[in-house]
Structures are given as structure tokens and as C-alpha cells.
Amino acid sequence: MSEPAPAVEDAIRALAHPGRRAMLRLVWDEERAASDLADAAGLSRSAASQHLKLLREAGLVHARIDATRRLYRADIERVAEVASLLDDFWATPLERFKALAEQRRHRS
């Protein structure tokens, strides 16, 4: 039996930190070692490890062990799921804001 998918709220919280977003971008197209991600994101290895754990728990990245290294890669389907939810959430309010801005512009 497979584990249930992490809550979308966990993924949104994971994306709230700029270091985690930077690491996620770095593993979008290729696997990268945790130490490479720490260096590229300007984080200590300890901090990067904690951030990568949160990204894993949120289902945004997968880790693969290769000898003595952990290699990380984004879970594109999970990222797309979160992006879709956010798009749906913001679509109506943004349409209303646009209409209101256009009304105000025409009155000026």
C-alpha cells in the first residue's frame, strides 16, 4: 500500500523559504548532490540538509542514494499539482482585481 500524498499546505510551506525555492530550481532538470545544492544555494550543509528534508516530506523532490551521496531531483508532477491548485485559487480574485483596475482607469 502506498503512502498518502503530503498535503498541499506542506508543499506551500516548503516553498515559502527562498533557499528551498533555489534548491528546487537547481534540481528541476537534473539530479544534484546535496553538497552541490548547499553550495549553490549559499547554505551550510546542515541547513541544506534540513531544507531538503522538508522538500522531500512535502513531496517536491525525490532523493536517490548513489554510493555515499544523496542525489535530488524535483518531482515535476507534484510541483505541477501545487501550481495548478494555486492557479485555481488565484484565478477569480485576480480577474476581479483586473476588472476593478480597468473600471478605475476608464473613469480617469
Secondary structure, DSSP 4 states (H G I P E B T S, - for coil): -PPPPPPHHHHHHHHTSHHHHHHHHHTSSS-EEHHHHHHHHT--HHHHHHHHHHHHHTTSEEEEEETTEEEEEE-HHHHHHHHHHHHHHHHHHHHHHHHHHHHHHHH-
